[in-house]
Every structure is written in structure tokens, then in C-alpha cells.
Amino acid sequence: MTRAVRAWCLYDVGNSAFATTVMAAVLPVYFVNVAGGALSPEIATSNWGYANTAAMALTALSAPILGALADAGAGRKRLLAAFAIAGSVATTALVGVGAGDWMLAAILYAIGRVAFASSIVMYDSLLPHVATAEDMDRVSSRGFAWGYLGGGMLLAAQIVVITKPDWFGIADAEWATRLVFLSVGVWWLAFTVPLLRDVPERTPSTNAKRIDFVAAFSRLRQTFHELRRYREAFRFLVAFWFYNDGIGTIVVMATAFGAEIGIGRTQLIAAILLVQFLGFPFSLLFGRLAGRIGARSAILVGLAGYTILCCLAWFVHSERDFFLLATGVAMFQGGCQALSRSLFARMIPVERSSEFFGFYDVSNKFAGIAGPFLLATVARLTGASRYGIFALILLFVAGMILLWRVDPEKAQRDLAENVV
């Protein structure tokens, strides 16, 4: 492993702390019970949902524009640094959120999530700059694997601090939680430094020049039209929208489903930790599988596994069943996401990777809207979330059919023909 690859992977370790602790495990509970404790649980939960929706919408709208700006001025690392610093500062500032401060918590969280998601656009677009086409599957899988391990290790330590604050001389669980947010900001920023120091970035062509936001809109329209020249990449994006919609919905709604069937908060956090730690070896295994059968085929294997999991969710009624389901998610989640990133990276021009990954990120963000809406609608009509999860099979089947029609070899030929 080269120094550049190691530094690139380490950023996944850093930003995963935000995804695991702030987005999934700790802040949602703190927001409802403490920051929004004066509100009814329903209102507090709704406010949390609004903060997430606003952050996702802003990121989805801005990602392609930011990609155009980054590619024009070789500014991927500069923008990544700016977003990582902004996200780290916003996360660290959560230490000041106390009882009743739900508005401040929502604003800081939204800033952090926008910064987190925007930095991921730049991070993903650097993959073709650190890995050859032959190594992208392995490197992308390693990044996800390290992220799972790093985020899981930090969360495990944080849970000990929150549940046993007296061991560390902390007054109570509320202040322990506040200090946990501080640790996430420091952790994120610390693991950003190696990437900024050691990851190379190819400069734009001699004809390229820096552009402003107005010019970026024009370039964005041009990029969208040029996707027709990379038809396989465009087909992949459509397939990715469908199946990643299913994956994203399971990630977002899993704890709600567990709570509905009576799984306690401690067990839910334990399930999140299980997915984090098991995600490490299975992400690496999927990277090896892609080396044997190809990234597209390996993703199809993972999507078939997800389809089976959706069917099995019908029979989940106990804590043991829920943990078995979480184990299944851990087997396929990281591999599908890592190989999707590397497969797309091989289909696009390296010098415009940020722009194309901006569109990739748009698909990712809108997947966080449509899937939960489908699940919630079906659950509302039927009176049970398990029906909604069963409905996700449609997304996975549609994604598999569309992905099956993607020809990676033709994508490579198209890429060679369109080199200017």
C-alpha cells in the first residue's frame, strides 16, 4: 500500500466518526431527549427530520456545482479541507448544546452534515488520483473497511464514557455526551491531515481555467449533456439510484424498525457497533471478490443478498432475529457501496472526476428521500414497517436489472474514444 493510498483511506476513518456517532447513534437520541426535551417526542423527532431533509437538499443541489469549481482549479483538496474544518468546528460546537437548545443543535447538525457530505464528493473524486484502474476496487473497499473499523472503535469508547461518566471524572451522562461530540470534531480533523499532506491531485489541462459560480452552472449543464457520451456511466447512475435507494433506506430506518418491534436503546446501539465491526472484514472480502469476478458482478451478489434480507425481515420478531438481520446488512453494505464508487470511477474522465462524482452524490442524496418515503407510505397504509421493508425489494430488483445492462468494458472504450 502506497503512502498516498494509506492517507486517502485514513480520511474515511476520520469522517466515519461523524456518520456513526453524530448521524446514527448518539446525537439523534440526545436531540430528542435533551436538546428537544421540552418538546413532545413527536415534535422533536419531526424537527430532527427537517434538519436532515434541509441538509440533504442543500447538498444535493450544491454537489455538482462544487464539483465543477474543484475540477476547473484543481481544488479538490482545498475544498475538502474547507469542508472538513467547517464540519469539525460545527461538530465540536455541539458541546455547547444543552437542554432546550434544539434549534442550535439542528443548525449545527445541518452545517456539519452539509460539510460532511460535500467533503465526501471531493474525497470520492480523489480515488482515481491515488489508485490505478486495476486497484480501484481494492482501494475503495479498504477505505470503507477502515472507516467501519475506525468509526466503530471510537463509538465503542464513547459509549463507555456516556454510560460510566464517573470513571472519567465527568459530572453526568449529559456532559459526557457533550464531550463525545467534541471528540468527534477533533478525530475528524486529525485524520484529514494525512490526506492533505500525502494525496496527490492531478492538475487540470492547460486549457482549463478557474471559474466562478456563474460559470460553474454553465459547465454543469455541459457536463450533464456530455454524460450522453459516457452512456454506460449514465446507465450506472440510474441503476445506482434505485439500489442505493434501498441500501440508504435500510441504513436510515433500521433503528426505527428495531424500536417498533421492541428492541431497547442499548441493543440498538450494540447492533450499530456490530455492523461497524463486521463491516470491516466483509468490505475487504468484497474487494477480493471483485478481483475474481469483477466489480459489477460482485455488486449484483450483494444486491441479491439485500433482496433476501428484505424477505427475511418479514420474520424478524425478536432481539436475536434483529441481530441476525444486522449481521446480514454488515455482510453486504460496505461492499456494495465501495464497489459502486470504484466502478463509477473507472467510467469517468479523471480530470473531471469531481464534476461526475457531484452527479453521483446527487443520486446518493435523493436516494435518502425517495426510499424512506416509500417505506413510510407503505407502513402508514398497512400499519407495520415490515411491509415497507418488504416493498424495498422492488428497488433492489430494479437496480439489479439496470446494473446487469451496464457494460464496464464498453465504458472503458467510450472513455478512450472521448479523451481530448
FENKA-V323548 format. One record per run of one state. SS is the DSSP state (~ for helix, > for strand, _ for the rest). FROM is the first residue (numbers start at 1). LEN is the number of residues. If there is no record, write none. Layout:
# FENKA-V323548
ss=[SS;SS]
from=[FROM;FROM]
len=[LEN;LEN]
This chain:
# FENKA-V323548
ss=[_;~;_;~;_;~;_;~;_;~;_;~;_;~;_;~;_;~;_;~;_;~;_;~;_;~;_;~;_;~;_;~;_;~;_;~;_;~;_]
from=[1;3;26;27;36;41;74;76;97;102;126;127;131;136;164;165;169;173;191;193;199;213;230;231;261;265;294;295;316;319;346;350;383;385;392;393;405;408;418]
len=[2;23;1;9;5;33;2;21;5;24;1;4;5;28;1;4;4;18;2;6;14;17;1;30;4;29;1;21;3;27;4;33;2;7;1;12;3;10;3]
